[in-house]
Amino acid sequence: MDRIAALRNIEDVLSEFEAGERDLRSTEQRVLAVLRTYATEFEAEDLAAYRARGDDAADGLVVAAESPDHARERILDLVDGDPEFTVERAR
């Protein structure tokens, strides 16, 4: 899913919420699903999505980065402390 498709999907969900066709919970779930799909399918010429696995503070975080090392740096910038974790391509 590219960025435009993700934005269109989110816009559709928000329109359904505004029209009373969705409640907040289902709106949140659908937006989250769109974002997860976008993140795991994300590929750019010089970036990819990476997911952290390890200590609770970092586990499951997904970032866009140029390499696993760069992803690790980005994740460390987002969490407190010095958690132990590995990074892998998000799929």
Biopython code that builds the backbone (N, CA, C, O; Angstrom):
import numpy as np
from Bio.PDB.StructureBuilder import StructureBuilder

atoms = [
    (1, "MET", "N", (0.855, -1.172, 0.000)),
    (1, "MET", "CA", (0.000, 0.000, 0.000)),
    (1, "MET", "C", (0.899, 1.233, 0.000)),
    (1, "MET", "O", (1.770, 1.375, 0.858)),
    (2, "ASP", "N", (0.685, 2.108, -0.954)),
    (2, "ASP", "CA", (1.474, 3.332, -0.991)),
    (2, "ASP", "C", (0.832, 4.401, -0.102)),
    (2, "ASP", "O", (-0.262, 4.209, 0.429)),
    (3, "ARG", "N", (1.519, 5.508, 0.047)),
    (3, "ARG", "CA", (1.060, 6.566, 0.944)),
    (3, "ARG", "C", (-0.312, 7.107, 0.542)),
    (3, "ARG", "O", (-1.167, 7.327, 1.400)),
    (4, "ILE", "N", (-0.522, 7.320, -0.751)),
    (4, "ILE", "CA", (-1.799, 7.867, -1.219)),
    (4, "ILE", "C", (-2.940, 6.909, -0.897)),
    (4, "ILE", "O", (-3.999, 7.340, -0.441)),
    (5, "ALA", "N", (-2.736, 5.622, -1.129)),
    (5, "ALA", "CA", (-3.779, 4.635, -0.821)),
    (5, "ALA", "C", (-4.067, 4.607, 0.674)),
    (5, "ALA", "O", (-5.224, 4.515, 1.083)),
    (6, "ALA", "N", (-3.019, 4.686, 1.492)),
    (6, "ALA", "CA", (-3.215, 4.697, 2.943)),
    (6, "ALA", "C", (-4.028, 5.918, 3.366)),
    (6, "ALA", "O", (-4.960, 5.803, 4.162)),
    (7, "LEU", "N", (-3.675, 7.079, 2.835)),
    (7, "LEU", "CA", (-4.412, 8.298, 3.182)),
    (7, "LEU", "C", (-5.865, 8.224, 2.728)),
    (7, "LEU", "O", (-6.760, 8.678, 3.441)),
    (8, "ARG", "N", (-6.105, 7.662, 1.559)),
    (8, "ARG", "CA", (-7.486, 7.524, 1.077)),
    (8, "ARG", "C", (-8.282, 6.587, 1.979)),
    (8, "ARG", "O", (-9.439, 6.858, 2.303)),
    (9, "ASN", "N", (-7.652, 5.481, 2.384)),
    (9, "ASN", "CA", (-8.334, 4.551, 3.283)),
    (9, "ASN", "C", (-8.678, 5.218, 4.608)),
    (9, "ASN", "O", (-9.782, 5.048, 5.125)),
    (10, "ILE", "N", (-7.742, 5.969, 5.151)),
    (10, "ILE", "CA", (-7.992, 6.659, 6.419)),
    (10, "ILE", "C", (-9.073, 7.716, 6.240)),
    (10, "ILE", "O", (-9.935, 7.876, 7.105)),
    (11, "GLU", "N", (-9.035, 8.434, 5.130)),
    (11, "GLU", "CA", (-10.073, 9.434, 4.871)),
    (11, "GLU", "C", (-11.452, 8.779, 4.769)),
    (11, "GLU", "O", (-12.434, 9.316, 5.282)),
    (12, "ASP", "N", (-11.528, 7.628, 4.113)),
    (12, "ASP", "CA", (-12.804, 6.905, 4.011)),
    (12, "ASP", "C", (-13.326, 6.512, 5.392)),
    (12, "ASP", "O", (-14.515, 6.651, 5.678)),
    (13, "VAL", "N", (-12.433, 6.023, 6.237)),
    (13, "VAL", "CA", (-12.829, 5.606, 7.584)),
    (13, "VAL", "C", (-13.313, 6.805, 8.394)),
    (13, "VAL", "O", (-14.311, 6.710, 9.109)),
    (14, "LEU", "N", (-12.613, 7.929, 8.286)),
    (14, "LEU", "CA", (-13.042, 9.131, 9.002)),
    (14, "LEU", "C", (-14.396, 9.619, 8.501)),
    (14, "LEU", "O", (-15.224, 10.070, 9.293)),
    (15, "SER", "N", (-14.626, 9.534, 7.206)),
    (15, "SER", "CA", (-15.931, 9.923, 6.649)),
    (15, "SER", "C", (-17.039, 9.028, 7.187)),
    (15, "SER", "O", (-18.130, 9.504, 7.499)),
    (16, "GLU", "N", (-16.759, 7.730, 7.294)),
    (16, "GLU", "CA", (-17.743, 6.798, 7.855)),
    (16, "GLU", "C", (-18.036, 7.137, 9.310)),
    (16, "GLU", "O", (-19.184, 7.064, 9.750)),
    (17, "PHE", "N", (-16.996, 7.508, 10.061)),
    (17, "PHE", "CA", (-17.186, 7.907, 11.459)),
    (17, "PHE", "C", (-18.060, 9.157, 11.537)),
    (17, "PHE", "O", (-19.002, 9.219, 12.327)),
    (18, "GLU", "N", (-17.740, 10.146, 10.713)),
    (18, "GLU", "CA", (-18.497, 11.402, 10.721)),
    (18, "GLU", "C", (-19.956, 11.196, 10.312)),
    (18, "GLU", "O", (-20.838, 11.930, 10.756)),
    (19, "ALA", "N", (-20.204, 10.195, 9.466)),
    (19, "ALA", "CA", (-21.571, 9.916, 9.005)),
    (19, "ALA", "C", (-22.336, 9.019, 9.975)),
    (19, "ALA", "O", (-23.503, 8.700, 9.747)),
    (20, "GLY", "N", (-21.671, 8.617, 11.056)),
    (20, "GLY", "CA", (-22.329, 7.759, 12.035)),
    (20, "GLY", "C", (-22.351, 6.293, 11.647)),
    (20, "GLY", "O", (-23.072, 5.502, 12.255)),
    (21, "GLU", "N", (-21.568, 5.921, 10.638)),
    (21, "GLU", "CA", (-21.527, 4.538, 10.178)),
    (21, "GLU", "C", (-20.519, 3.696, 10.947)),
    (21, "GLU", "O", (-20.511, 2.472, 10.817)),
    (22, "ARG", "N", (-19.676, 4.332, 11.742)),
    (22, "ARG", "CA", (-18.665, 3.652, 12.558)),
    (22, "ARG", "C", (-18.620, 4.308, 13.930)),
    (22, "ARG", "O", (-18.861, 5.506, 14.079)),
    (23, "ASP", "N", (-18.305, 3.491, 14.925)),
    (23, "ASP", "CA", (-18.044, 4.057, 16.245)),
    (23, "ASP", "C", (-16.545, 4.321, 16.368)),
    (23, "ASP", "O", (-15.769, 3.961, 15.482)),
    (24, "LEU", "N", (-16.144, 4.950, 17.467)),
    (24, "LEU", "CA", (-14.742, 5.319, 17.640)),
    (24, "LEU", "C", (-13.841, 4.090, 17.665)),
    (24, "LEU", "O", (-12.779, 4.091, 17.043)),
    (25, "ARG", "N", (-14.248, 3.051, 18.371)),
    (25, "ARG", "CA", (-13.407, 1.858, 18.485)),
    (25, "ARG", "C", (-13.128, 1.242, 17.117)),
    (25, "ARG", "O", (-11.980, 0.930, 16.801)),
    (26, "SER", "N", (-14.168, 1.064, 16.302)),
    (26, "SER", "CA", (-13.939, 0.450, 14.991)),
    (26, "SER", "C", (-13.157, 1.393, 14.073)),
    (26, "SER", "O", (-12.408, 0.942, 13.208)),
    (27, "THR", "N", (-13.334, 2.696, 14.265)),
    (27, "THR", "CA", (-12.556, 3.668, 13.491)),
    (27, "THR", "C", (-11.081, 3.550, 13.849)),
    (27, "THR", "O", (-10.224, 3.502, 12.967)),
    (28, "GLU", "N", (-10.786, 3.502, 15.146)),
    (28, "GLU", "CA", (-9.398, 3.348, 15.591)),
    (28, "GLU", "C", (-8.796, 2.052, 15.068)),
    (28, "GLU", "O", (-7.659, 2.040, 14.597)),
    (29, "GLN", "N", (-9.548, 0.966, 15.147)),
    (29, "GLN", "CA", (-9.045, -0.327, 14.688)),
    (29, "GLN", "C", (-8.727, -0.302, 13.200)),
    (29, "GLN", "O", (-7.697, -0.825, 12.775)),
    (30, "ARG", "N", (-9.600, 0.301, 12.412)),
    (30, "ARG", "CA", (-9.379, 0.352, 10.965)),
    (30, "ARG", "C", (-8.195, 1.249, 10.622)),
    (30, "ARG", "O", (-7.386, 0.899, 9.763)),
    (31, "VAL", "N", (-8.081, 2.399, 11.281)),
    (31, "VAL", "CA", (-6.941, 3.284, 11.033)),
    (31, "VAL", "C", (-5.643, 2.575, 11.408)),
    (31, "VAL", "O", (-4.658, 2.656, 10.674)),
    (32, "LEU", "N", (-5.634, 1.886, 12.538)),
    (32, "LEU", "CA", (-4.452, 1.143, 12.960)),
    (32, "LEU", "C", (-4.101, 0.066, 11.941)),
    (32, "LEU", "O", (-2.927, -0.130, 11.624)),
    (33, "ALA", "N", (-5.103, -0.628, 11.431)),
    (33, "ALA", "CA", (-4.858, -1.665, 10.422)),
    (33, "ALA", "C", (-4.243, -1.065, 9.157)),
    (33, "ALA", "O", (-3.328, -1.645, 8.571)),
    (34, "VAL", "N", (-4.742, 0.085, 8.744)),
    (34, "VAL", "CA", (-4.187, 0.755, 7.560)),
    (34, "VAL", "C", (-2.729, 1.140, 7.814)),
    (34, "VAL", "O", (-1.871, 0.916, 6.960)),
    (35, "LEU", "N", (-2.447, 1.714, 8.977)),
    (35, "LEU", "CA", (-1.080, 2.125, 9.295)),
    (35, "LEU", "C", (-0.136, 0.933, 9.382)),
    (35, "LEU", "O", (1.003, 1.003, 8.919)),
    (36, "ARG", "N", (-0.605, -0.158, 9.973)),
    (36, "ARG", "CA", (0.236, -1.360, 10.058)),
    (36, "ARG", "C", (0.537, -1.912, 8.667)),
    (36, "ARG", "O", (1.670, -2.295, 8.373)),
    (37, "THR", "N", (-0.477, -1.948, 7.822)),
    (37, "THR", "CA", (-0.267, -2.434, 6.458)),
    (37, "THR", "C", (0.715, -1.533, 5.729)),
    (37, "THR", "O", (1.639, -2.015, 5.074)),
    (38, "TYR", "N", (0.515, -0.238, 5.840)),
    (38, "TYR", "CA", (1.427, 0.711, 5.192)),
    (38, "TYR", "C", (2.860, 0.508, 5.692)),
    (38, "TYR", "O", (3.795, 0.440, 4.894)),
    (39, "ALA", "N", (3.027, 0.411, 6.999)),
    (39, "ALA", "CA", (4.369, 0.288, 7.577)),
    (39, "ALA", "C", (5.052, -1.008, 7.166)),
    (39, "ALA", "O", (6.242, -1.007, 6.852)),
    (40, "THR", "N", (4.317, -2.110, 7.163)),
    (40, "THR", "CA", (4.955, -3.386, 6.845)),
    (40, "THR", "C", (5.203, -3.559, 5.356)),
    (40, "THR", "O", (6.049, -4.359, 4.958)),
    (41, "GLU", "N", (4.475, -2.818, 4.530)),
    (41, "GLU", "CA", (4.711, -2.877, 3.087)),
    (41, "GLU", "C", (5.591, -1.727, 2.615)),
    (41, "GLU", "O", (5.904, -1.622, 1.429)),
    (42, "PHE", "N", (5.987, -0.866, 3.548)),
    (42, "PHE", "CA", (6.749, 0.332, 3.211)),
    (42, "PHE", "C", (8.079, -0.029, 2.568)),
    (42, "PHE", "O", (8.859, -0.801, 3.125)),
    (43, "GLU", "N", (8.326, 0.522, 1.416)),
    (43, "GLU", "CA", (9.609, 0.376, 0.742)),
    (43, "GLU", "C", (9.852, 1.655, -0.036)),
    (43, "GLU", "O", (9.007, 2.077, -0.826)),
    (44, "ALA", "N", (10.964, 2.251, 0.178)),
    (44, "ALA", "CA", (11.387, 3.413, -0.592)),
    (44, "ALA", "C", (12.773, 3.099, -1.135)),
    (44, "ALA", "O", (13.397, 2.110, -0.749)),
    (45, "GLU", "N", (13.234, 3.935, -2.014)),
    (45, "GLU", "CA", (14.535, 3.673, -2.631)),
    (45, "GLU", "C", (15.638, 3.502, -1.588)),
    (45, "GLU", "O", (16.505, 2.641, -1.734)),
    (46, "ASP", "N", (15.604, 4.315, -0.546)),
    (46, "ASP", "CA", (16.681, 4.283, 0.443)),
    (46, "ASP", "C", (16.209, 3.986, 1.865)),
    (46, "ASP", "O", (16.989, 4.111, 2.808)),
    (47, "LEU", "N", (14.936, 3.593, 2.033)),
    (47, "LEU", "CA", (14.394, 3.311, 3.363)),
    (47, "LEU", "C", (13.615, 2.001, 3.357)),
    (47, "LEU", "O", (13.099, 1.567, 2.327)),
    (48, "ALA", "N", (13.544, 1.393, 4.520)),
    (48, "ALA", "CA", (12.703, 0.217, 4.721)),
    (48, "ALA", "C", (12.165, 0.269, 6.143)),
    (48, "ALA", "O", (12.684, 1.002, 6.985)),
    (49, "ALA", "N", (11.132, -0.505, 6.403)),
    (49, "ALA", "CA", (10.564, -0.575, 7.753)),
    (49, "ALA", "C", (11.291, -1.661, 8.542)),
    (49, "ALA", "O", (11.514, -2.765, 8.044)),
    (50, "TYR", "N", (11.654, -1.330, 9.774)),
    (50, "TYR", "CA", (12.330, -2.266, 10.673)),
    (50, "TYR", "C", (11.561, -2.343, 11.984)),
    (50, "TYR", "O", (11.058, -1.334, 12.480)),
    (51, "ARG", "N", (11.472, -3.555, 12.544)),
    (51, "ARG", "CA", (10.759, -3.790, 13.802)),
    (51, "ARG", "C", (11.754, -4.235, 14.869)),
    (51, "ARG", "O", (12.650, -5.038, 14.609)),
    (52, "ALA", "N", (11.576, -3.695, 16.080)),
    (52, "ALA", "CA", (12.407, -4.083, 17.221)),
    (52, "ALA", "C", (11.790, -5.287, 17.915)),
    (52, "ALA", "O", (10.570, -5.401, 18.026)),
    (53, "ARG", "N", (12.653, -6.184, 18.380)),
    (53, "ARG", "CA", (12.241, -7.337, 19.177)),
    (53, "ARG", "C", (13.162, -7.411, 20.390)),
    (53, "ARG", "O", (14.386, -7.421, 20.254)),
    (54, "GLY", "N", (12.558, -7.464, 21.584)),
    (54, "GLY", "CA", (13.377, -7.546, 22.787)),
    (54, "GLY", "C", (12.659, -6.987, 23.989)),
    (54, "GLY", "O", (11.481, -7.269, 24.208)),
    (55, "ASP", "N", (13.383, -6.180, 24.784)),
    (55, "ASP", "CA", (12.821, -5.603, 26.005)),
    (55, "ASP", "C", (11.525, -4.849, 25.715)),
    (55, "ASP", "O", (11.333, -4.303, 24.629)),
    (56, "ASP", "N", (10.642, -4.834, 26.717)),
    (56, "ASP", "CA", (9.318, -4.224, 26.558)),
    (56, "ASP", "C", (9.356, -2.807, 26.007)),
    (56, "ASP", "O", (8.511, -2.441, 25.190)),
    (57, "ALA", "N", (10.312, -2.013, 26.436)),
    (57, "ALA", "CA", (10.355, -0.613, 26.007)),
    (57, "ALA", "C", (10.493, -0.481, 24.494)),
    (57, "ALA", "O", (9.983, 0.476, 23.911)),
    (58, "ALA", "N", (11.167, -1.416, 23.857)),
    (58, "ALA", "CA", (11.416, -1.328, 22.417)),
    (58, "ALA", "C", (10.610, -2.336, 21.609)),
    (58, "ALA", "O", (10.376, -2.127, 20.419)),
    (59, "ASP", "N", (10.185, -3.416, 22.235)),
    (59, "ASP", "CA", (9.559, -4.521, 21.506)),
    (59, "ASP", "C", (8.350, -4.071, 20.693)),
    (59, "ASP", "O", (7.417, -3.465, 21.220)),
    (60, "GLY", "N", (8.387, -4.376, 19.415)),
    (60, "GLY", "CA", (7.270, -4.070, 18.543)),
    (60, "GLY", "C", (7.332, -2.718, 17.861)),
    (60, "GLY", "O", (6.547, -2.454, 16.951)),
    (61, "LEU", "N", (8.248, -1.854, 18.279)),
    (61, "LEU", "CA", (8.357, -0.552, 17.616)),
    (61, "LEU", "C", (8.808, -0.750, 16.176)),
    (61, "LEU", "O", (9.695, -1.558, 15.898)),
    (62, "VAL", "N", (8.196, -0.013, 15.272)),
    (62, "VAL", "CA", (8.552, -0.073, 13.853)),
    (62, "VAL", "C", (8.965, 1.322, 13.415)),
    (62, "VAL", "O", (8.259, 2.299, 13.663)),
    (63, "VAL", "N", (10.114, 1.403, 12.765)),
    (63, "VAL", "CA", (10.617, 2.680, 12.261)),
    (63, "VAL", "C", (11.053, 2.522, 10.809)),
    (63, "VAL", "O", (11.371, 1.420, 10.363)),
    (64, "ALA", "N", (11.063, 3.621, 10.087)),
    (64, "ALA", "CA", (11.621, 3.648, 8.736)),
    (64, "ALA", "C", (13.081, 4.064, 8.865)),
    (64, "ALA", "O", (13.401, 5.049, 9.529)),
    (65, "ALA", "N", (13.958, 3.303, 8.223)),
    (65, "ALA", "CA", (15.383, 3.601, 8.331)),
    (65, "ALA", "C", (16.130, 3.092, 7.099)),
    (65, "ALA", "O", (15.604, 2.311, 6.306)),
    (66, "GLU", "N", (17.361, 3.555, 6.967)),
    (66, "GLU", "CA", (18.203, 3.191, 5.830)),
    (66, "GLU", "C", (18.880, 1.844, 6.003)),
    (66, "GLU", "O", (19.266, 1.214, 5.018)),
    (67, "SER", "N", (19.030, 1.389, 7.254)),
    (67, "SER", "CA", (19.732, 0.135, 7.539)),
    (67, "SER", "C", (19.322, -0.346, 8.927)),
    (67, "SER", "O", (18.720, 0.408, 9.691)),
    (68, "PRO", "N", (19.644, -1.595, 9.257)),
    (68, "PRO", "CA", (19.357, -2.062, 10.617)),
    (68, "PRO", "C", (20.048, -1.215, 11.694)),
    (68, "PRO", "O", (19.464, -0.948, 12.744)),
    (69, "ASP", "N", (21.283, -0.797, 11.434)),
    (69, "ASP", "CA", (21.994, 0.035, 12.415)),
    (69, "ASP", "C", (21.299, 1.382, 12.611)),
    (69, "ASP", "O", (21.170, 1.865, 13.736)),
    (70, "HIS", "N", (20.859, 1.977, 11.518)),
    (70, "HIS", "CA", (20.152, 3.257, 11.608)),
    (70, "HIS", "C", (18.813, 3.064, 12.316)),
    (70, "HIS", "O", (18.392, 3.923, 13.091)),
    (71, "ALA", "N", (18.142, 1.940, 12.052)),
    (71, "ALA", "CA", (16.875, 1.639, 12.733)),
    (71, "ALA", "C", (17.109, 1.531, 14.236)),
    (71, "ALA", "O", (16.323, 2.043, 15.033)),
    (72, "ARG", "N", (18.184, 0.867, 14.611)),
    (72, "ARG", "CA", (18.510, 0.724, 16.036)),
    (72, "ARG", "C", (18.701, 2.096, 16.685)),
    (72, "ARG", "O", (18.209, 2.336, 17.788)),
    (73, "GLU", "N", (19.410, 2.989, 16.008)),
    (73, "GLU", "CA", (19.614, 4.344, 16.532)),
    (73, "GLU", "C", (18.281, 5.074, 16.694)),
    (73, "GLU", "O", (18.047, 5.732, 17.708)),
    (74, "ARG", "N", (17.415, 4.955, 15.695)),
    (74, "ARG", "CA", (16.112, 5.629, 15.773)),
    (74, "ARG", "C", (15.284, 5.091, 16.937)),
    (74, "ARG", "O", (14.633, 5.856, 17.648)),
    (75, "ILE", "N", (15.311, 3.792, 17.126)),
    (75, "ILE", "CA", (14.543, 3.193, 18.214)),
    (75, "ILE", "C", (15.097, 3.649, 19.558)),
    (75, "ILE", "O", (14.331, 3.979, 20.464)),
    (76, "LEU", "N", (16.410, 3.670, 19.696)),
    (76, "LEU", "CA", (17.012, 4.143, 20.949)),
    (76, "LEU", "C", (16.636, 5.591, 21.240)),
    (76, "LEU", "O", (16.488, 5.969, 22.402)),
    (77, "ASP", "N", (16.481, 6.400, 20.201)),
    (77, "ASP", "CA", (16.052, 7.792, 20.385)),
    (77, "ASP", "C", (14.609, 7.886, 20.882)),
    (77, "ASP", "O", (14.225, 8.880, 21.499)),
    (78, "LEU", "N", (13.811, 6.852, 20.612)),
    (78, "LEU", "CA", (12.384, 6.881, 20.957)),
    (78, "LEU", "C", (12.062, 6.328, 22.343)),
    (78, "LEU", "O", (10.983, 6.588, 22.876)),
    (79, "VAL", "N", (12.984, 5.570, 22.930)),
    (79, "VAL", "CA", (12.697, 4.915, 24.209)),
    (79, "VAL", "C", (13.615, 5.446, 25.301)),
    (79, "VAL", "O", (14.678, 6.006, 25.033)),
    (80, "ASP", "N", (13.175, 5.255, 26.534)),
    (80, "ASP", "CA", (13.992, 5.625, 27.685)),
    (80, "ASP", "C", (14.925, 4.476, 28.038)),
    (80, "ASP", "O", (14.608, 3.312, 27.793)),
    (81, "GLY", "N", (16.052, 4.800, 28.602)),
    (81, "GLY", "CA", (16.982, 3.787, 29.054)),
    (81, "GLY", "C", (17.776, 3.200, 27.902)),
    (81, "GLY", "O", (17.915, 3.806, 26.840)),
    (82, "ASP", "N", (18.294, 2.000, 28.142)),
    (82, "ASP", "CA", (19.121, 1.310, 27.153)),
    (82, "ASP", "C", (18.625, -0.130, 27.016)),
    (82, "ASP", "O", (19.299, -1.062, 27.456)),
    (83, "PRO", "N", (17.451, -0.315, 26.408)),
    (83, "PRO", "CA", (16.880, -1.656, 26.317)),
    (83, "PRO", "C", (17.694, -2.555, 25.386)),
    (83, "PRO", "O", (18.376, -2.089, 24.474)),
    (84, "GLU", "N", (17.597, -3.845, 25.648)),
    (84, "GLU", "CA", (18.229, -4.821, 24.760)),
    (84, "GLU", "C", (17.208, -5.252, 23.728)),
    (84, "GLU", "O", (16.086, -5.628, 24.070)),
    (85, "PHE", "N", (17.598, -5.196, 22.460)),
    (85, "PHE", "CA", (16.689, -5.598, 21.390)),
    (85, "PHE", "C", (17.472, -5.837, 20.106)),
    (85, "PHE", "O", (18.613, -5.399, 19.957)),
    (86, "THR", "N", (16.836, -6.532, 19.198)),
    (86, "THR", "CA", (17.356, -6.716, 17.853)),
    (86, "THR", "C", (16.394, -6.030, 16.899)),
    (86, "THR", "O", (15.263, -5.717, 17.270)),
    (87, "VAL", "N", (16.836, -5.798, 15.680)),
    (87, "VAL", "CA", (15.948, -5.238, 14.663)),
    (87, "VAL", "C", (15.898, -6.186, 13.474)),
    (87, "VAL", "O", (16.878, -6.851, 13.139)),
    (88, "GLU", "N", (14.731, -6.229, 12.850)),
    (88, "GLU", "CA", (14.533, -7.062, 11.670)),
    (88, "GLU", "C", (13.636, -6.309, 10.702)),
    (88, "GLU", "O", (12.875, -5.430, 11.107)),
    (89, "ARG", "N", (13.724, -6.650, 9.435)),
    (89, "ARG", "CA", (12.829, -6.037, 8.453)),
    (89, "ARG", "C", (11.401, -6.374, 8.829)),
    (89, "ARG", "O", (11.090, -7.529, 9.122)),
    (90, "ALA", "N", (10.542, -5.391, 8.823)),
    (90, "ALA", "CA", (9.122, -5.601, 9.132)),
    (90, "ALA", "C", (8.460, -6.227, 7.915)),
    (90, "ALA", "O", (8.653, -5.776, 6.786)),
    (91, "ARG", "N", (7.698, -7.244, 8.152)),
    (91, "ARG", "CA", (6.950, -7.933, 7.084)),
    (91, "ARG", "C", (5.570, -8.222, 7.561)),
    (91, "ARG", "O", (4.770, -8.796, 6.822)),
]
sb = StructureBuilder()
sb.init_structure("model")
sb.init_model(0)
sb.init_chain("A")
sb.init_seg("    ")
for serial, (resi, resn, name, xyz) in enumerate(atoms, 1):
    if name == "N":
        sb.init_residue(resn, " ", resi, " ")
    sb.init_atom(name, np.array(xyz, "f"), 0.0, 1.0, " ", f" {name:<3s}", serial, name[0])
structure = sb.get_structure()
